[in-house]
Amino acid sequence: MSDMKVQIGSLVLKNPVMTASGTFGYGTEYMDFFDVSLLGAIVTKTVTLEPRYGNPLPRIAETPSGMLNSIGLANVGIKRFLSEKLPALSTLDTKVIVNVAGHDIDSYAEVCRLASEHPRTDAIELNISCPNVRQGGLAFGTDAVFTAQVVAAARAVTDKPLIVKLTPNVTDIGDVAMAAVNAGADALSLINTLLGMGIDIHSRRPLIARGLAGLSGPAVKPVALGKVYQVAQKTDVPIIGLGGIMCWEDAIEFFLAGACAVQIGTLNFVDPQGALKVISGIDTYAKEHNISSISELTGAMIAPE
């Protein structure tokens, strides 16, 4: 029997598969499809201090190898999140990671503090990499100095495990990763979406109202794998890999590149039970290869010469 448990800082997950923020709602939306307690963790959609209505429609478009989205961090705000959304997860036997964002350093810190005070919050994921908002988001994640400042502010107000979500839209992701770690991050999750665009040739308008959008799905997996590998060479903190994971084989690749856990995103839209199939596939692979602990796979790729 393989041990599927993984440890991310002080956070222990029953298995290494969780859902990606923005693809699983607040955690209750998929309960009619499967027992979400079987997941290693749920990562909630991003929550901000004030409610956000998000970007104008259309804000989702399918591509031949994934999807473009520009939701704009639409959410109910931290007050309703704490009073309505988190309590609904109280009976679930899985970890809850709250993804938070702000428009400046003070708002990041405040929403992080408030979310951390709720007993159902097991960890915080700091979203400094959303490409679909005009303030905050990507601005913090593309500059190592800004990254350090916002992570330090969050670290000062929470003792919960702090995961920092990184963007691939940078020249050197290693520098940003190290800035986050040095400022107090317990773990890193990567990657968030790539910047992309689609155009309707008949209307001559962008497929997404805002123009540029985040690209996710199979197209981004090679980029995501490369970024995980790069960051794993620079730091020893746990890495959560995501980006185009559509099957259990994809997840194994991320482990071999240096991730200790993975997040499932676009697959949730294609197959609501996809995350469970990934968990099952990982377990079967581990048994077939006589792997006693899934953690043995982390960084186990044979390095290029």
Residue pairs with C-beta under 8 A, 6 or more apart in sequence:
1 287
2 283
2 286
2 287
2 291
2 292
2 293
2 294
3 292
3 293
3 294
3 295
4 14
4 15
4 16
4 279
4 282
4 283
4 286
4 294
5 12
5 13
5 14
5 15
5 293
5 294
6 12
6 13
6 15
6 16
6 40
6 238
6 260
6 261
6 294
6 295
7 13
7 238
7 260
7 295
8 123
8 161
8 163
8 186
8 187
8 238
8 240
8 260
8 261
9 123
9 161
9 162
9 186
9 187
9 238
10 161
10 186
11 41
11 95
11 122
11 123
11 161
13 40
13 41
13 95
13 261
14 40
14 94
15 39
15 40
15 279
15 282
15 283
15 294
16 40
16 251
16 255
16 260
16 261
16 262
16 282
16 294
17 39
17 40
17 251
17 261
17 262
17 263
17 264
17 275
17 278
17 279
17 282
18 39
18 40
18 41
18 42
18 43
18 95
18 97
18 240
18 261
18 262
18 263
18 264
19 39
19 41
19 42
19 43
19 263
19 264
19 265
19 268
19 275
20 43
20 242
20 263
20 264
20 265
20 268
21 43
21 44
21 45
21 46
21 99
21 125
21 127
21 165
21 263
22 45
22 46
22 69
22 71
22 99
22 265
23 264
23 265
23 266
23 268
23 269
24 30
24 42
24 43
24 44
24 45
24 268
25 44
25 45
26 44
26 45
26 81
26 85
26 88
26 89
27 36
27 42
27 44
27 85
27 88
27 89
27 92
27 96
28 85
28 88
28 89
30 36
30 268
30 272
33 272
33 273
34 272
34 273
34 276
36 42
36 92
36 94
37 92
37 93
37 94
38 94
38 276
38 279
39 94
39 275
39 276
39 279
40 94
40 95
40 261
40 279
41 94
41 95
41 96
41 97
41 122
41 123
42 89
42 92
42 94
42 95
42 96
42 97
43 97
43 98
43 99
43 125
43 263
44 81
44 85
44 96
44 97
44 98
44 99
45 75
45 99
46 73
46 75
46 99
46 100
46 101
46 127
46 130
47 75
47 76
47 77
47 78
47 81
47 98
47 99
47 100
47 101
47 111
47 115
48 73
48 75
48 77
48 78
48 100
48 101
48 102
48 103
48 107
48 111
49 77
49 78
49 102
49 107
49 110
49 111
50 77
51 75
51 76
51 77
51 80
52 72
52 73
52 74
52 75
52 77
53 72
53 74
54 71
54 72
54 73
54 74
55 70
55 71
55 72
55 74
55 132
55 209
55 210
56 209
56 210
57 209
58 207
58 208
58 209
59 69
59 70
59 71
59 72
59 208
59 209
59 210
59 213
60 67
60 68
60 69
60 70
60 71
60 208
61 67
61 68
61 69
61 198
61 207
61 208
61 213
62 68
63 196
63 198
63 215
63 217
63 219
65 217
65 218
65 219
66 215
66 216
66 217
66 218
66 219
66 220
66 244
66 266
67 215
67 216
67 217
67 266
67 269
68 196
68 197
68 198
68 207
68 208
68 213
68 214
68 215
69 132
69 193
69 208
69 213
69 214
69 216
70 132
70 208
70 209
70 210
70 212
70 213
70 214
71 132
72 132
72 133
72 210
73 101
73 127
73 130
73 132
73 133
73 137
75 81
76 84
76 85
78 111
78 114
78 115
81 115
82 114
82 115
82 118
86 96
86 98
86 118
86 120
86 121
87 120
89 96
89 120
90 120
95 122
95 123
96 120
96 121
96 122
96 123
97 122
97 123
97 124
97 125
97 163
98 115
98 118
98 121
98 123
98 124
98 125
99 124
99 125
99 126
99 127
99 165
100 108
100 111
100 112
100 115
100 124
100 125
100 126
100 127
100 154
101 108
101 111
101 126
101 127
101 128
101 130
101 133
101 136
101 137
102 108
102 109
102 110
102 111
102 136
102 150
103 133
103 135
103 136
104 135
104 136
105 149
105 150
105 153
106 153
107 136
108 126
108 136
108 140
108 150
108 153
108 154
109 153
109 154
109 156
109 157
110 157
112 124
112 126
112 153
112 154
112 157
112 158
113 157
113 158
115 121
115 124
116 124
116 157
116 158
116 159
116 160
121 160
122 160
122 161
123 160
123 161
123 162
123 163
124 154
124 158
124 160
124 161
124 162
124 163
125 163
125 164
125 165
125 189
126 150
126 151
126 154
126 162
126 163
126 164
126 165
126 185
127 137
127 165
127 192
128 136
128 137
128 138
128 140
128 141
128 146
128 147
128 150
128 151
128 164
128 165
128 166
128 167
129 137
129 138
129 141
129 165
129 166
129 167
129 169
129 191
129 192
130 136
130 137
130 138
130 192
130 214
131 137
131 138
131 167
131 169
131 192
131 193
131 195
131 212
131 213
131 214
132 210
132 213
132 214
138 167
138 169
139 146
140 146
140 147
140 149
140 150
141 147
141 165
141 166
141 167
141 169
141 170
141 176
141 192
142 167
142 169
142 170
142 176
143 176
144 175
144 176
144 178
144 179
145 179
147 164
147 176
147 179
147 180
147 183
148 179
148 180
148 182
148 183
149 183
151 162
151 164
151 179
151 180
151 183
151 184
151 185
152 183
152 184
154 162
154 184
155 162
155 183
155 184
155 185
161 186
161 187
162 184
162 185
162 186
162 187
163 185
163 186
163 187
163 188
163 189
163 240
164 180
164 185
164 187
164 188
164 189
165 188
165 189
165 190
165 192
166 173
166 176
166 177
166 180
166 188
166 189
166 190
166 191
166 192
166 227
166 231
167 173
167 176
167 190
167 191
167 192
168 190
168 191
168 192
168 194
168 220
168 223
168 224
168 227
168 243
169 194
169 195
170 176
173 190
173 227
173 230
173 231
174 230
174 231
174 233
174 234
177 188
177 190
177 231
177 234
177 235
178 234
178 235
180 188
181 188
181 235
181 237
185 237
186 237
186 238
187 237
187 238
187 239
187 240
188 231
188 235
188 237
188 238
188 239
188 240
189 239
189 240
189 241
189 242
189 263
190 224
190 227
190 228
190 231
190 239
190 240
190 241
190 242
190 243
191 220
191 223
191 224
191 227
191 228
191 242
191 243
192 214
193 213
193 214
193 215
193 216
193 220
194 214
194 215
194 216
194 220
194 223
195 212
195 213
195 214
195 215
196 212
196 213
196 214
196 215
197 206
197 207
197 208
197 211
197 212
197 213
198 206
198 207
198 208
198 213
199 205
199 206
199 207
200 206
200 207
207 213
216 243
216 244
216 265
216 266
217 244
217 246
217 266
218 244
218 246
218 266
219 244
220 243
220 244
221 243
221 244
221 245
221 246
221 250
221 253
222 244
223 243
224 241
224 242
224 243
224 244
224 254
225 241
225 243
225 253
225 254
225 257
227 243
228 239
228 241
228 254
228 257
228 258
228 259
229 257
229 258
229 301
231 239
231 258
232 239
232 257
232 258
232 259
232 299
233 258
238 260
238 261
239 258
239 259
239 260
240 259
240 260
240 261
240 262
240 263
241 251
241 254
241 255
241 257
241 258
241 259
241 261
241 262
241 263
242 254
242 262
242 263
242 264
242 265
243 265
244 250
244 266
245 251
245 254
245 262
245 263
245 264
245 265
245 267
245 278
246 266
246 267
246 270
246 274
247 267
247 277
247 278
247 281
248 277
248 278
248 279
248 280
248 281
248 282
248 284
248 285
249 281
251 262
251 278
251 281
251 282
252 282
252 285
252 297
254 262
255 262
255 294
255 297
255 298
255 300
256 297
256 299
256 300
256 301
257 299
257 301
258 298
258 299
258 301
259 298
260 295
260 298
262 278
264 274
264 275
264 278
267 274
267 275
267 278
268 274
268 275
271 277
282 294
285 291
286 294
286 297
291 297
